[in-house]
Amino acid sequence: MKNILKISALAAVLVASATFASADTIQLGSYATGAASLGNANTALSFTGFVAGANTGPATVFAPTNGAPASTYTLDPAGVWIAPIAGSTYVGSTPNSGPGASTVNPAFGYYTFSTTFAASGVYSGSISILADDTTAVYLNGVQIVPFGALGGNTKCADGTPNCTVLTSFSLSGLSLTGSNSLQFIVRQAGDGAVGLDPSGLDFSATLTAVPEPSTLLMLGTGLMGSAGALFRRMRS
């Protein structure tokens, strides 16, 4: 009888563990080289490449460029871009690439920024983005967010992601292993403003591990069945 009670107790624990298993959550966000991590789990964004491109027409599909990592800089939105996302900052390739009186217009083209974070398993979640003029996002080399359409481009892209509307994109079924790479290709296309043509990026992401309780549940229910069979055998 004691063995039956022990088996039943173990089975109940396993089933409860499967039911209430807590998921691992990772918070990511943008910050510049040498800045505090703001509590985020990723490395600082590095500037890792530039490809020159025309400032009109639809975006050409560029793969992320992977040069030697260079420093990035925290940018002030200066009332031109909307406020940065909580827990992150706008980042640029130079100290003066953001909006404001000291803006030095970055060359037209496509700027790649890269960061890494550690995670293993299957994850879902969302990523929120602000960018001037717009950005495409790649996770481990696979595009998860496309460029926004330029449209009139009076300040930044009309289509999201852009610098005036905080846009979130849902993510699901992300299979992650070890060190993972997030890359942002920021399109600098020009907006026609004399002496004020900034470029920058801000992002925040939350990734939650998808619980896999099936193994514990199967083991727990199996033990419950064994305990029941043993009890019936003892009674007979």
C-alpha positions as CSV (number, residue, x, y, z in Angstrom):
1,M,0.0,0.0,0.0
2,K,2.9,2.4,0.8
3,N,4.4,1.8,-2.6
4,I,1.1,2.6,-4.3
5,L,0.8,5.9,-2.3
6,K,4.4,6.8,-3.3
7,I,3.7,6.1,-7.0
8,S,0.5,8.1,-6.9
9,A,2.2,11.0,-5.2
10,L,5.0,11.0,-7.8
11,A,2.5,10.9,-10.6
12,A,0.5,13.8,-9.2
13,V,3.7,15.9,-8.9
14,L,4.6,15.1,-12.6
15,V,1.1,16.0,-13.9
16,A,1.1,19.2,-11.8
17,S,4.5,20.1,-13.1
18,A,3.3,19.6,-16.7
19,T,0.2,21.7,-16.1
20,F,1.9,24.7,-14.4
21,A,5.3,24.6,-16.1
22,S,6.5,28.2,-16.3
23,A,7.9,29.5,-19.6
24,D,11.3,31.1,-20.1
25,T,11.0,34.8,-21.2
26,I,13.7,36.8,-22.8
27,Q,13.6,40.6,-23.1
28,L,15.7,42.3,-25.9
29,G,16.2,45.9,-26.8
30,S,18.5,48.3,-28.6
31,Y,21.4,50.2,-27.0
32,A,24.7,51.5,-28.3
33,T,28.2,50.4,-27.8
34,G,29.5,51.1,-24.3
35,A,26.0,51.9,-23.0
36,A,24.3,50.2,-20.1
37,S,22.4,47.1,-21.2
38,L,19.1,48.5,-19.8
39,G,18.5,45.0,-18.4
40,N,18.1,43.5,-21.9
41,A,19.5,40.1,-22.7
42,N,21.2,40.9,-26.0
43,T,24.5,42.5,-26.8
44,A,24.8,46.1,-27.9
45,L,24.0,46.8,-31.5
46,S,27.1,46.9,-33.7
47,F,27.3,48.6,-37.1
48,T,28.4,45.7,-39.4
49,G,28.1,46.9,-43.0
50,F,26.9,49.4,-45.6
51,V,25.7,49.0,-49.2
52,A,25.2,52.1,-51.3
53,G,21.8,52.4,-52.9
54,A,19.5,54.7,-54.8
55,N,17.2,57.0,-52.8
56,T,14.1,56.5,-55.0
57,G,12.0,53.5,-56.0
58,P,11.3,50.3,-54.1
59,A,14.0,48.8,-51.9
60,T,16.3,46.3,-53.4
61,V,16.5,43.0,-51.5
62,F,19.8,43.1,-49.7
63,A,21.2,40.3,-47.5
64,P,22.7,41.6,-44.2
65,T,26.3,42.7,-44.6
66,N,28.8,41.2,-42.2
67,G,31.8,43.4,-41.8
68,A,33.9,43.9,-38.8
69,P,31.8,45.2,-35.9
70,A,32.0,49.0,-35.4
71,S,30.7,51.2,-32.6
72,T,27.2,52.6,-32.5
73,Y,25.9,55.7,-30.9
74,T,22.8,56.7,-28.8
75,L,20.6,59.1,-30.8
76,D,18.2,61.8,-29.5
77,P,14.8,61.7,-31.3
78,A,14.8,65.6,-30.9
79,G,11.0,65.7,-31.4
80,V,11.3,64.6,-35.0
81,W,11.0,60.9,-34.3
82,I,8.5,59.7,-31.7
83,A,9.9,58.8,-28.3
84,P,12.1,55.7,-28.0
85,I,10.5,52.4,-26.9
86,A,10.6,51.9,-23.1
87,G,13.8,50.0,-22.1
88,S,15.7,50.8,-25.3
89,T,17.2,53.7,-27.2
90,Y,17.6,54.9,-30.8
91,V,20.9,53.8,-32.2
92,G,22.9,55.1,-35.3
93,S,26.2,54.5,-37.1
94,T,27.6,58.0,-36.1
95,P,26.9,60.4,-33.2
96,N,25.3,62.9,-35.6
97,S,23.2,60.6,-37.7
98,G,20.0,61.4,-35.7
99,P,17.7,64.4,-36.1
100,G,18.6,67.8,-34.7
101,A,20.7,70.9,-35.4
102,S,23.9,68.8,-35.6
103,T,22.7,66.2,-38.1
104,V,25.2,65.1,-40.7
105,N,23.2,63.4,-43.4
106,P,24.3,59.7,-43.7
107,A,25.0,58.6,-47.3
108,F,22.1,56.9,-49.1
109,G,22.1,53.2,-48.9
110,Y,21.5,50.2,-46.5
111,Y,23.1,50.1,-43.1
112,T,23.3,46.7,-41.2
113,F,23.2,46.6,-37.4
114,S,23.7,43.4,-35.6
115,T,23.2,42.0,-32.1
116,T,23.3,38.5,-30.5
117,F,21.5,36.8,-27.6
118,A,21.5,33.3,-26.1
119,A,18.5,31.0,-26.2
120,S,17.7,27.4,-27.1
121,G,14.3,25.9,-27.8
122,V,11.1,27.0,-29.6
123,Y,10.0,30.5,-28.9
124,S,7.1,32.9,-29.7
125,G,6.6,36.5,-29.0
126,S,6.8,39.9,-30.7
127,I,9.2,42.6,-31.8
128,S,8.5,46.3,-31.8
129,I,10.4,48.6,-34.2
130,L,11.1,52.3,-35.0
131,A,13.4,53.2,-37.9
132,D,14.3,56.1,-40.3
133,D,13.7,55.6,-43.1
134,T,12.6,52.0,-42.6
135,T,14.2,48.6,-41.8
136,A,14.1,44.9,-42.6
137,V,14.9,42.4,-39.8
138,Y,16.6,39.1,-40.0
139,L,16.8,36.4,-37.3
140,N,19.6,33.9,-37.9
141,G,19.7,34.9,-41.5
142,V,15.9,34.5,-42.1
143,Q,13.9,37.7,-42.8
144,I,11.1,38.1,-40.1
145,V,10.2,41.7,-40.9
146,P,10.2,43.3,-44.4
147,F,11.0,46.9,-45.3
148,G,8.2,49.4,-45.1
149,A,7.1,51.2,-48.3
150,L,8.7,54.7,-48.7
151,G,5.6,56.4,-50.2
152,G,5.8,60.2,-49.9
153,N,8.7,59.8,-47.4
154,T,8.2,63.3,-46.0
155,K,9.9,62.4,-42.7
156,C,10.5,58.6,-42.9
157,A,8.8,55.7,-44.7
158,D,5.1,55.9,-45.0
159,G,4.8,52.1,-44.6
160,T,5.9,50.5,-41.3
161,P,8.4,50.1,-39.8
162,N,9.1,53.8,-39.7
163,C,10.0,56.6,-37.2
164,T,6.5,57.9,-36.5
165,V,4.4,54.8,-35.7
166,L,5.5,52.2,-33.2
167,T,4.8,48.9,-34.9
168,S,4.8,45.4,-33.4
169,F,5.1,42.2,-35.3
170,S,4.1,38.8,-34.0
171,L,6.6,36.0,-34.0
172,S,5.9,32.2,-33.6
173,G,7.6,28.9,-34.0
174,L,11.2,30.3,-33.7
175,S,13.6,27.4,-33.3
176,L,16.6,28.8,-31.5
177,T,19.9,27.2,-30.5
178,G,22.8,28.7,-28.6
179,S,23.9,32.1,-29.8
180,N,21.4,33.8,-32.1
181,S,21.8,36.8,-34.4
182,L,19.4,39.6,-35.0
183,Q,20.3,41.9,-37.9
184,F,18.6,45.1,-39.0
185,I,19.1,46.6,-42.5
186,V,18.2,50.2,-42.1
187,R,17.3,51.9,-45.4
188,Q,18.5,55.5,-45.8
189,A,16.7,56.9,-48.8
190,G,16.4,60.7,-48.3
191,D,13.3,62.7,-47.4
192,G,14.1,66.0,-49.2
193,A,14.6,68.0,-46.0
194,V,17.4,70.5,-46.5
195,G,20.2,69.8,-44.0
196,L,18.0,67.3,-42.0
197,D,18.1,63.7,-43.3
198,P,18.6,61.5,-40.3
199,S,18.9,57.7,-39.9
200,G,18.4,55.5,-36.9
201,L,16.9,52.4,-35.3
202,D,15.1,51.4,-32.1
203,F,13.7,48.0,-31.2
204,S,12.4,46.0,-28.4
205,A,11.4,42.3,-28.4
206,T,9.9,39.8,-26.0
207,L,10.4,36.0,-26.7
208,T,8.8,33.4,-24.6
209,A,9.7,29.7,-24.7
210,V,6.9,27.4,-25.8
211,P,6.5,24.9,-22.9
212,E,6.8,21.2,-23.7
213,P,4.9,19.4,-20.9
214,S,3.9,16.4,-23.0
215,T,6.7,14.2,-21.7
216,L,6.0,14.9,-18.0
217,L,2.2,14.5,-18.6
218,M,2.7,11.1,-20.3
219,L,5.0,9.9,-17.6
220,G,2.6,11.1,-14.8
221,T,-0.5,9.6,-16.3
222,G,1.4,6.4,-17.0
223,L,2.4,6.1,-13.3
224,M,-1.2,6.8,-12.3
225,G,-2.3,3.9,-14.5
226,S,0.4,1.6,-13.0
227,A,-0.7,2.6,-9.4
228,G,-4.3,1.8,-10.2
229,A,-3.4,-1.6,-11.8
230,L,-1.3,-2.5,-8.8
231,F,-4.1,-1.5,-6.4
232,R,-6.6,-3.6,-8.2
233,R,-4.2,-6.6,-8.2
234,M,-3.7,-6.3,-4.5
235,R,-7.5,-6.2,-3.8
236,S,-8.1,-9.3,-5.9
